[in-house]
Amino acid sequence: MSKPTTGPFEKTAGWLDWYTGPSKPRFKLPAGSVDAHCHVFGPGAEFPYAPERKYTPCDASKAQLFALRDHLGFARNVIVSHCYGADNRARWMPAFLNGSAWCRHRQAQRQR
């Protein structure tokens, strides 16, 4: 089933949605392991995507990211994003407000 995108946006055709039932890893990650590349998208109705974005994803919330992190056994996340341009509210503030000790944000570099 296709995942939704909220707000005045239409998901990019062919976009691969996040998987709802990942299996638990057969091995235990070392203490303090970091998922060094993950995303939080939307909700588009609350955090609009930048007009210059290259794609429009389905919504993938901070709660879903943190649940996946815990399920896989990571201790922390590095949140990377590309759909918001220079609007930092959308990218990392919601994630930090609910997990600042467990996530870091790396702003994507603008391509020139």
Buried (B, 14 or more C-beta within 10 A) or exposed (E): EEBEBEBEBEBBEEEEBBEEEEEEEEEEEEEEBBBEEBBBBBBBEEBBBEEEBEEBBBBBBBEBBBEBBEEBBBBBBEBBBBBBBEBEEBBBBBBBEEBEEBBBBEBEEEEE
